[in-house]
């Protein structure tokens, strides 16, 4: 092996060793001041929890809208005495379209039986000479914007079918719900950006204090030829550790909070005869929150270290 390769290998090993020592040393410094570290991590956790909880709540509202029995439906009333072959062909064409969640056929006898179960209408139905109800197709779409637009096109297309007598479609409340959800998500993202800026300031201020406490050490390292990257590395790990701890606190707090609320929402859902279950962040959502928090801590430390090291650079 050449001398250049040996030097390159030695430099790489020294670089790895300094990363490892910087990571462990920064963690040890954080643990030696538990109260200050806990307060910084809590500030990061609170900044992340509020927008994350709002986003999860909006996702639950969207899920509740899909599960609600009053979800948007396309009622296709067929002409009486239609041949089932034509009805089956129409059902097959509808099912081939994208965005269809469910398609159900209700015969006149089934519809009459459902009305007969209603006590107020039972006597009126029994007095009828014949069944006046038409065969019906109930089309349930996916609760998404492009699929709802496709449902409107489907309704216009079905009105031109020879076996179709009438088509009813009401999407106004669904569109309003989508607009409110979109507005809520935009508000949550804006809130998250604002709180992330606050978290950057918190981490930057904490790292700045750490730099001031190690000012003499940094000056000596600069005088003996320490590079900016060498000096910066421990402080970057400090910011990343703060972000990691803040993300963990936020994820654990949200998991506990949604677990407690889940019991209440299940009892409330039972009164409405639905099996809705409140969803939390989940594993991947919690992992994403921790990664975002770590990145915020790293970026905040990078900004603070770069500015203060330039101020400390020997003239």
ZIWO-V141261 format. One record per backbone hydrogen bond with DSSP energy under -0.5 kcal/mol. NH is the residue of the N-H (numbers start at 1). CO is the residue of the C=O. Records with the same first field share a line. If there is no record, write none. Layout:
# ZIWO-V141261
NH->CO / CO
This chain:
# ZIWO-V141261
6->2
7->3
8->4
9->5
10->6
11->7
12->8
13->9
14->10
15->11
16->12
17->13
18->14
19->15
20->16
21->17
22->18
23->19
24->20
25->21
26->22
27->23
28->24
29->25
30->26
31->27
32->28
33->29 / 30
34->31
37->33
38->34
39->35
40->36
41->37
42->38
43->39
44->40
45->41
46->42
47->43
48->44
49->45
50->46
51->47
52->48
53->49
54->50
55->51
56->52
57->53
58->54
59->55
60->56
61->57
62->58
63->59
64->60
65->61
66->62
67->63
68->64
71->68
74->139
75->73 / 168
76->74 / 137
77->75 / 166
78->76 / 135
79->163
82->79
86->83
87->83
88->84
89->85
90->86
91->87
92->88
93->89
94->90
95->91
96->92
97->94
100->97
101->99 / 140
102->140
104->138
106->136
107->105
111->107
112->108
113->109
114->110
115->111
116->112
117->113
118->115
119->117
121->118
122->118
123->119
125->121
126->122
127->123
128->125
132->130
136->106
137->76
138->104
139->74 / 137
140->102 / 138
141->72 / 139
142->99
144->142
148->144
149->145
150->146
151->147
152->148
153->149
154->150
155->151
156->152
157->153
158->154
159->155
160->157
161->158
164->161
165->77
166->77
168->75
170->73
175->171
176->172
177->173
178->174
179->175
180->176
181->177
182->178
183->179
184->180
185->181
186->182
187->183
188->184
189->185
190->186
191->187
192->188
193->189
194->190
195->191
196->192
197->193
198->194
199->195
200->196
201->197
202->198
203->199
204->200
205->201
206->202
207->203
208->204
209->205
210->206
211->207
212->208
213->209
214->210
215->212
218->214
219->215
220->216
221->217
222->218
223->219
224->220
225->222
226->221
231->227
232->228
233->229
234->230
235->231 / 232
236->232
237->233
238->234
239->235
240->236
241->237
242->238
243->239
244->240
245->241
246->242
247->243
248->244
249->245
250->246
251->247
252->248
253->249
254->250
255->251
256->252
257->253
258->254
259->255
260->256
261->257
262->258
263->259
264->260
265->261
266->262
267->263
268->264
269->265
270->266
271->267
272->268 / 269
273->270
274->269
285->281
286->282
287->283
288->284
289->285
290->286
291->287
292->288
293->289
294->290
295->291
296->292
297->293
298->294
299->295
300->296
301->297
302->298
303->299
304->300
305->301
306->302
307->303
308->304
309->305
310->306
311->307
312->308
313->309
